[in-house]
């Protein structure tokens, strides 16, 4: 299982570069190991070109290295905190994608003015508190914000987006869609003030997308 997750997480990091969500070595994806208090995560400060399966590291859910030759991501404590406190989360992604990070810099939620936002995020995309990197402060901010929201994404103030999902692929999907809607809503604001979708329509769209859409 861990070998499979190492492969999955390595592949998903290539999605971050493919969609232009990261620069240099910033950003990270992790996956919870089912049935174990472990996660697989990107190593710190390693080029995306070098992020094959063997480069991925395994830590426990307090961020302690269990297996791997490299140091874990600097955001490991945040990922670990999320897994400890949100048991349904199986994957976490963090990027500095430009448009979503711009909303985080403004400390402003992305309003639910698009059906895609209703579908994927279930309403406005919330802003989390400012927190310093290095301990589980970011993780606490993520958990406290997402507990009161249907959104799988949070814009951590002055930092950038974190997304969660039932697995790592779902977390990365949310990160990709987050940047897309952040860009579109930014453009909409250049033309005027877009109208938010009524709550009853948001509920309908969210329920349909989460339970009916797809195969």
N, C-alpha and C positions, 0 to 999 in steps of 0.2 A: 504494500500500500504506500509506504513512504517513497519507494523508488518511482511509483506511478505519479505521486503528487509532485515529486521533484521535476519530473518531465512536464507535467501540466503547468506548474508555476513558471518554469523556464519559458515555455511557449507563450504564456500569457504576458510575460514582460515584453515580448516582441510586439504584442498588440498595442502596448503603450507607446512604443516608438512609431508603429505604423499609423496610428491615429494622431500623432503629434501631441501627445499629452505630457511628455517629459522632455527635459533637456539634460545633457551630459550624463551624470549618474543619479540624478534625482528621481524620486518616485520608488514605489515598492508594491509588491503583491505578496500576499501570504494565503495559506490554506490550512485549515484545521485538519489534523489527522483524526479521522472518525474513530471513536471508541478509546482514544488516548488523550492524555493531557499534554499534547504536543502540537506543534505547528511547523510548517515548512515556509521559509521566508528568504527573500533576496539577501545576499551579503552586502555589507556597507561599502560604498565608494568604488564599486567594480563596474567597468564599462559594460554597456548592454551587449556589445559584441562578444563578450566573454561569459555571458550568463547562460551557460549550458546547464543541464541537470546536475552535473557533479559540483557545480559552484553553489547550488542552493544549500542552505543550512537548516538544521532542525534544532528547535529550542523547546523548552517546556513553556507552560503558560504563565511563567513569571520572567521569561526572556533569557533564561540560562541556557547556554549552548549545550546541546546533547550530542550532536553529530555534525561534522563538517570541519573543513580546514580553515575557513575564513570567519571573520567577525560578523555577527548578524547586523542587519540594517539598524540605523540610528533610531528608527521608528518602531523597533521591536517591542518596546515597553507598551506603546499605544495599542498595537495589534493584540498583544497578550492580554491587556486589560479588557479589550472588547470581547475576546473569546471567553474570558472568565465570567463576564457579567451578562453577556447576551448568548445564551446557549444555543439558540437557533441559527446563529451566524456561523457559516462554514468557510467564508472567504472575506478578506479585507484588501482594498486597494487604496493607494494614496498617490496623487499626482500633483503637479503644479501647472495643470493645463491653463492656458492664458486667460480665457474668458471667465471660466469658473473662479479662478484665483483673483481676477479683477473684482468680482462680486464679493469675494471673501475680504479683499483689501478695503472695500467700502463698508463692510459689515452689514450688508443688505441681503435679505433673503431674495431668491429668485421667485417672482410671483407666478402663480399658476395661470398663465395666459395662453397656453398651448395644450392641445389634446395630448401631445406626447408627455408633457409634464404630468398631466392627470394620470395617464396610463402607467408610467414607470414610477412616479414619485408620490402620487396620491394627494397632491396639493403643493403648496409653496415649499421650496427647497430651503431648509432652515440654516441659520447661522449659529455656529458654536462659539464658545468663549475663546479669548486669547489664552494661549498656554505655551510654556517653554518646552523645547525638546530636551529629552534626557531622562525623564522619569515617566510615570504613568499619568501625568496631568492632562496630556492630550487625549489619552484614552478615556479619562473620566469625562472630559468635555464631550467627546463623541457619544458616549453611552448616555449621559444625562440629556443630551439634545435629542437623540434618536428614540429614546424611550417615550417621548411625547409626540412622535410623528410617525406617519406611515412611510416616510421617505427613506430610501436606502442610501441617501447621500447627505452629508453635512458639510457646510462651508466653514472651516475653522478660521476664525477671524485673524486677519493679517498673515495667514499661513497658506491655506489651500484646501482642496476637497479631499475628504475620505469617503469611500463608499463601501457598503457591506452587501453580502448576498448569502444565499443558502450554500453556495460554493464559490470558489475563487473566480470561476468564469462569470457568474452572475454579478460579482462585485466589479469586475472589469467592464462588463456590459454597461452597468450603471455609470461608471466613470466616462465611458465613451458617449453615452446619451446625455449625461450631464453637461459635458463640454458643448455638445451640439445645441442644446436648448439655451445654455448660457450665452452663446454667440448670437442665436436668433433673437432672444429677448433684448440683448444689448442693441442690436440693429433696430428692433421695434421702438426702443426708447429714443432713438435718433429721429424718428418720424413723429413721435407724439407719445401719449400715455396709453399703452394697451390696456384693454379691459380684462379683468380676471374672469375666469369661468365660474358660473354659479356652483355652489357646494353640491347641490343635488346632481348636477351633471358630472362633476368631478367624481363623486361616489360611483355613479353608473359607469363611467369610463374606466375607472380603476378596477372595479369588480370584473368588468368584461375582460380587460386586458390580462389581469392576473389569473383568471379562471377559464376563459374561453379561447382567447387568441392562441394561434399556433397549433401544432400537431400533438 
